């Protein structure tokens, strides 16, 4: 549990908006919750307050009131996993055949083919 001031501070670190205690009181009023500066905010109350924020924040009530702040990266919402339909389609560096350099001379920018003479 955290107090209203700490909730406002943590909420401010999530985005570009700076939240004050008055903003938190307004969120509580909109959520039909009585709140004051001395009230401790638990995960359920935090979630109700977060639900009133537009645009929505990418954190849960439990995460914002957690004793460890900022939230560790591992518990932040992650991007959805990517599934490949053909897992063998991309070879890693160890799977590629290595080729030695040839001793042939460089092409000097020409493509191989018949030479035209007598223009």
C-alpha positions as CSV (number, residue, x, y, z in Angstrom):
1,X,0.0,0.0,0.0
2,X,1.1,3.5,-0.8
3,X,-0.2,7.0,0.1
4,X,-1.9,9.4,-2.3
5,X,1.2,11.5,-2.8
6,X,3.3,8.4,-3.7
7,X,0.6,7.2,-6.1
8,X,0.6,10.6,-7.9
9,X,4.4,10.5,-8.1
10,X,4.5,7.0,-9.5
11,X,1.8,7.7,-11.9
12,X,3.7,10.8,-13.1
13,X,6.7,8.6,-14.0
14,X,4.7,6.5,-16.4
15,X,4.0,9.1,-19.0
16,X,4.2,12.6,-20.0
17,X,1.5,13.9,-17.7
18,X,2.4,15.2,-14.2
19,X,-0.2,14.1,-11.7
20,X,-0.9,15.9,-8.4
21,X,-2.8,14.9,-5.3
22,X,-5.7,17.0,-6.7
23,X,-5.7,14.9,-9.9
24,X,-5.8,11.7,-7.8
25,X,-8.8,13.1,-5.8
26,X,-10.5,13.9,-9.1
27,X,-9.9,10.3,-10.3
28,X,-11.4,9.0,-7.0
29,X,-14.4,11.3,-7.3
30,X,-15.0,10.0,-10.8
31,X,-14.7,6.4,-9.5
32,X,-17.1,7.2,-6.7
33,X,-14.5,6.6,-4.0
34,X,-13.9,8.9,-1.0
35,X,-10.3,9.7,-0.7
36,X,-8.0,12.1,1.3
37,X,-4.3,12.7,1.4
38,X,-3.8,10.4,4.4
39,X,-5.6,7.4,2.8
40,X,-3.4,4.4,2.0
41,X,-4.1,3.1,-1.6
42,X,-4.2,-0.7,-2.0
43,X,-4.1,-2.7,-5.3
44,X,-7.9,-2.7,-5.7
45,X,-8.3,1.0,-5.2
46,X,-5.3,1.7,-7.4
47,X,-6.9,-0.3,-10.2
48,X,-10.1,1.6,-9.9
49,X,-8.2,4.8,-10.1
50,X,-6.1,3.6,-13.1
51,X,-9.3,2.5,-14.9
52,X,-10.4,6.2,-14.9
53,X,-7.2,7.4,-16.7
54,X,-7.5,8.2,-20.4
55,X,-5.5,7.1,-22.4
56,X,-5.1,3.9,-20.3
57,X,-1.8,3.2,-18.7
58,X,0.1,0.0,-19.3
59,X,0.4,-1.0,-15.6
60,X,-1.9,-2.7,-13.1
61,X,-3.0,-1.5,-9.7
62,X,-0.9,-4.2,-8.0
63,X,2.2,-3.2,-9.9
64,X,1.9,0.5,-9.1
65,X,1.5,-0.1,-5.3
66,X,4.2,-2.8,-5.2
67,X,7.0,-2.2,-2.8
68,X,9.6,-2.4,-5.7
69,X,9.3,0.7,-7.9
70,X,9.8,1.2,-10.8
71,X,8.3,-2.1,-11.8
72,X,11.0,-4.6,-12.9
73,X,11.1,-5.0,-16.7
74,X,10.2,-8.7,-16.4
75,X,6.8,-7.9,-15.0
76,X,5.9,-5.2,-17.4
77,X,3.5,-6.2,-20.1
78,X,5.5,-7.6,-23.0
79,X,4.9,-7.6,-26.7
80,X,3.1,-10.7,-27.9
81,X,5.2,-13.6,-28.9
82,X,6.0,-14.1,-32.5
83,X,5.4,-17.5,-34.1
84,X,7.1,-18.5,-37.3
85,X,5.3,-20.9,-39.6
86,X,8.5,-22.4,-40.9
87,X,11.2,-22.5,-38.1
88,X,13.9,-23.8,-40.5
89,X,13.5,-21.0,-43.0
90,X,16.1,-18.8,-41.3
91,X,19.6,-20.3,-40.7
92,X,21.7,-18.9,-37.9
93,X,25.4,-18.1,-38.5
94,X,26.5,-21.6,-37.3
95,X,24.2,-23.3,-39.8
96,X,25.5,-21.5,-42.9
97,X,28.0,-23.1,-45.1
98,X,31.3,-21.2,-45.1
99,X,33.0,-20.7,-48.5
100,X,36.6,-19.9,-49.0
101,X,37.7,-17.0,-51.2
102,X,38.5,-18.0,-54.7
103,X,41.7,-17.1,-56.5
104,X,39.8,-15.8,-59.5
105,X,40.5,-12.2,-60.6
106,X,37.9,-9.6,-60.0
107,X,35.4,-8.9,-62.7
108,X,36.0,-5.2,-62.8
109,X,32.3,-4.5,-62.8
110,X,31.5,-6.5,-66.0
111,X,29.0,-9.2,-66.2
112,X,30.1,-12.5,-67.8
113,X,28.7,-13.0,-71.3
114,X,29.6,-12.7,-75.0
115,X,31.8,-9.8,-75.9
116,X,30.6,-7.6,-78.6
117,X,33.3,-6.3,-81.0
118,X,33.2,-4.0,-84.0
119,X,30.8,-1.3,-82.8
